Amino acid sequence: MLKIFVSLLLSSSVFGETIDKLHPLSIEFIDAINRQQNMWKAGKNFDENTPMSEIKKLTGSLKSNIKLPIKHHKTDSDIPDTFFAYDQWPQCENVIRTIRDQASCSSSWAVAAASAMSDRRCIKSNGELTVLVSSEDLLECCSNCGQGCDGGYPYMAWLYWQTDGIVTGGIYNTTDGCKSYSMWPCERYTHDDLRPPCNDYNFTTPTCNRQCDSPDKVYANELTYGDGSPYNLTTVEDIQRDIMQHGSVEATIKVYEDFLSYQLGVYSYTMGDLVGEQSIRIVGWGVEDDLPYWRAANSWNYNWGLYGYVKILRGTNEVGIESEVIAGLPKI
């Protein structure tokens, strides 16, 4: 019933909008989004002059034909209406609430994976292991993961964690791990002029360097590992139960042009062309105005969306969010 309602609500023919010629970053496009639905609010996130080639770098997940083992949770325990990992495990709140910035690099596949790994590692250690898993090391050194800054495969990232290990390391310009993210945040938003424009840079995949940033740390000693094979979660309940037991998971969504302007509310695709596929980290779920949603951390810094987060309609596989969910367990 919900899916039928949403479909009718978002049908452009109902409102008679003509949107074919609107620029996807323009005020006119944003106004059209807001006229066509009332589930979420679109707003000016990007300067209209931002090249779409730069926008496409904000995605980065590639499709794989590899079939993962599917994990089911055989339990009758209740699932709450609302659950957020940072509330459930306050000793790991700073880890879970970290919003990364993939910069001008299509590395969401690595950033979302390393973020979820970091959450799970902290949770399993009961808050003892708070240093993040390095998205930089994963991006640099996993040669089977895809094309680095031109996109990669989320499954291979988790498999690499199991087989080769990934060192510790945080966001750009941090020093509390082995290898921090080397690509600095750049300016892509209309309300932040403190950083240089992203299109001033042409970031390429960094060369694999099996050394820590500081000579005081030894690469081999900083390696973290996954425990056992990664797996898929294919039902809403299995995704929820896995998050309740182990923490955040990695999901891949289809990014359409309207998603770029998301600011608040429960997102559901309204209008615009497909931009690419993006990996995000689901940290929990809730209900807003009778609409069930997933709460997910994006990797476009805190400037975008709800301070880096997005709420996506839950239970209808909106933009594919429930069809490609991957996770694994940490070795402690």
TILO-780977 format. One line per 8 residues: number of its first residue (from 1); for each residue y, x, z of C-alpha. Coordinates in pm, whole numbers, plus 50000, padded with zeros to 5 digits. Each point is the difference from the previous one (the first is absolute). Layout:
% residues N
NUM = Y,X,Z; ...
% end
This chain:
% residues 332
1 = 50000,50000,50000; 50237,50282,50090; 49941,50176,49669; 50075,49680,49805; 50320,49951,50200; 50114,50355,49944; 49918,49980,49629; 50212,49689,49961
9 = 50277,50143,50212; 50025,50314,49790; 49964,49846,49656; 50304,50094,49795; 49956,49694,49780; 50076,49776,50297; 50343,50150,50037; 50071,50063,49636
17 = 50106,50361,50052; 50048,50226,49700; 49919,50347,50124; 49877,50193,49698; 50318,50200,49946; 50102,50068,50359; 49998,50359,50121; 49742,50025,50284
25 = 50247,50177,50231; 50296,49774,49924; 50168,49747,50230; 49916,49731,49742; 49628,50079,50025; 50018,50002,50380; 50182,49665,50003; 49734,49854,49770
33 = 49725,50113,50238; 50171,49831,50294; 50058,49677,49805; 49635,49973,49904; 49846,50020,50346; 50083,49995,50371; 49710,50201,50144; 50183,50331,49991
41 = 50343,50144,49935; 50086,50243,49725; 50302,50227,50030; 50167,50300,49843; 49778,50299,50080; 50052,50215,49691; 50301,50092,49796; 49974,49826,49664
49 = 50048,50335,49827; 49680,50140,50154; 49778,50092,49703; 49682,49796,49980; 49816,50328,49944; 50107,50092,50354; 49891,49660,50130; 49653,50051,49854
57 = 49965,50317,50209; 50005,49776,50307; 49646,49887,49922; 49704,50231,49946; 49656,49844,50053; 49743,50030,49722; 49701,49775,49934; 49651,50139,50056
65 = 49663,49870,49886; 49828,50148,50305; 49822,49736,50209; 50046,50047,50372; 49766,49879,50271; 50126,49670,50137; 50034,49972,50375; 49947,49669,50178
73 = 50074,49933,50365; 49728,49781,50148; 50171,49850,50301; 50120,49660,50112; 50291,50131,50207; 50328,49816,49959; 50264,50129,49763; 50351,49948,50138
81 = 50275,49841,49793; 50211,50311,50047; 49890,50362,50031; 50194,50323,49954; 49837,50338,50049; 50308,50155,50164; 49992,49728,50268; 49626,50024,50056
89 = 50010,50379,50044; 50341,50084,50153; 49887,50357,50064; 50000,50042,49619; 50313,49796,49928; 50205,50295,49875; 49721,50098,49760; 49940,49649,49867
97 = 50370,49919,49963; 50070,50310,49790; 50127,49901,49656; 49955,50276,49744; 50199,50064,49684; 49804,50099,49691; 50326,50125,49841; 50014,50021,49621
105 = 49623,50041,49971; 49728,49742,49924; 49808,50094,50312; 49956,49669,50180; 49622,50039,49968; 50020,50313,50219; 50283,49891,50231; 49840,49665,50093
113 = 49660,50163,50050; 50133,50279,50224; 50203,49744,50197; 49698,49778,50070; 49791,50307,50084; 50267,50108,50248; 49998,49658,50168; 49621,49989,50029
121 = 49977,50353,50131; 50256,49929,50272; 49833,49671,50095; 49650,50147,50025; 50131,50284,50218; 50176,49748,50228; 50337,50150,49918; 49904,50364,50044
129 = 50032,50092,49630; 50351,49901,49895; 50070,50268,49737; 49987,49837,49657; 49751,50068,49722; 50177,50181,49716; 50065,49802,49683; 50130,50326,49852
137 = 49665,50179,50041; 49814,49703,49849; 50243,49980,49709; 49983,50374,49930; 49636,50083,50045; 49783,49702,49907; 49929,50091,49639; 49766,49702,49952
145 = 50250,49748,50132; 50181,49949,49670; 50329,50134,49871; 50197,50077,50315; 50363,49896,49949; 49891,49801,49693; 49764,49779,50200; 49665,50019,50174
153 = 49693,49812,50124; 50009,49872,50361; 49621,50010,50034; 49987,50368,49907; 50260,50075,50267; 49775,49856,50271; 49694,50173,49857; 50189,50331,49996
161 = 50082,49951,50369; 49628,49971,50069; 49880,50290,49783; 50281,50259,50009; 50233,49897,50279; 50380,49967,50004; 50228,50201,50227; 50263,49860,50232
169 = 50358,49959,49885; 50284,49752,50018; 50291,49872,49797; 50256,50221,49828; 50165,50266,50216; 49772,49956,50302; 49820,50285,50175; 49741,49843,50230
177 = 49708,50043,49759; 49861,50248,49750; 50152,49876,49677; 50291,49754,49977; 50096,49801,49690; 50188,50238,49771; 50198,49750,49789; 50319,49892,50165
185 = 50116,49636,50011; 50244,49919,49722; 50247,49719,49947; 49873,49693,49823; 50172,49728,50202; 50344,49849,49963; 50082,50017,50372; 49919,50366,50065
193 = 50207,50274,49839; 49898,50279,50238; 49730,50139,49770; 50008,50137,49645; 49892,49758,49723; 49627,50002,49930; 50051,50052,49628; 50164,50336,50077
201 = 49649,50128,50069; 49680,50028,49803; 49739,50043,50271; 49662,50116,49878; 49676,50027,50191; 50027,50294,50242; 49753,50285,49956; 49712,49997,50246
209 = 50080,50246,50276; 49743,50029,50277; 50246,50137,50249; 50212,49835,50266; 50378,49989,49978; 50021,50216,50311; 49810,50328,50045; 49935,49887,50357
217 = 49748,49742,49878; 49666,50071,49832; 49906,49767,49712; 49629,49981,50088; 50078,49910,50359; 50225,49711,49894; 49746,49820,49782; 49919,49638,50085
225 = 49697,49816,49862; 49868,49655,49926; 49673,49898,50163; 49763,49850,49742; 50068,49843,49662; 50309,49790,49931; 49947,49631,49936; 50149,49686,49848
233 = 50097,49689,50193; 49979,49695,49778; 50073,49694,50216; 50304,49907,50205; 49794,49983,50320; 49835,50338,49941; 50340,50160,49939; 50134,49846,50320
241 = 49699,50100,50212; 50010,50356,49868; 50369,50033,50088; 49930,49853,50345; 49726,50256,50064; 50127,50315,49828; 50364,49961,49892; 50190,49993,49673
249 = 49838,49982,49656; 50115,50100,49652; 50052,49728,49739; 50119,50008,49640; 50232,49736,49858; 50149,49917,49663; 50374,50069,50009; 50209,49761,49792
257 = 50371,50027,49936; 50089,49741,50264; 49827,50207,50272; 50266,50269,49957; 50260,49766,50150; 49795,49879,50300; 50196,49987,50324; 49842,49748,50237
265 = 49764,49703,50024; 49644,49961,49869; 49976,50153,49655; 49818,49827,49715; 50044,50089,49634; 50280,49800,49844; 50111,50159,49673; 50024,50322,49803
273 = 49776,50243,49818; 49736,50228,50148; 50142,50340,50101; 49682,50168,50123; 49755,50008,50290; 50092,50118,50347; 49797,50097,50305; 50126,49866,50331
281 = 49874,50004,50359; 49914,49668,50166; 50081,50020,50372; 49941,49637,50097; 50070,49636,49925; 50183,49692,50122; 50139,49658,49907; 50360,49921,49907
289 = 50119,49645,49922; 49633,49893,49973; 49935,50273,49742; 49726,50252,50090; 50087,50357,49908; 49889,50361,50010; 50245,50250,50146; 49991,50322,49799
297 = 50184,50330,50009; 50134,50120,49665; 50096,50362,49923; 50354,49947,49872; 50168,50107,50328; 50159,49775,50262; 50279,49888,49764; 49778,49762,49805
305 = 49873,49658,50111; 49958,49930,50371; 50080,50355,50112; 49727,50127,49772; 49758,49709,50048; 49912,49697,49790; 49833,49670,50085; 49762,49889,49722
313 = 49837,49658,49978; 49653,50013,50156; 49685,49818,49890; 50068,49956,49627; 49958,50361,49884; 50371,50009,49923; 50080,50284,49756; 49644,50122,50056
321 = 50052,50104,50362; 49657,49883,50116; 49798,50135,49707; 50040,50376,50051; 49995,50074,50371; 49857,50338,50101; 49943,50167,50333; 49785,50257,50177
329 = 49939,50127,50349; 50146,50321,50148; 49792,50284,50141; 50128,50090,50346
% end
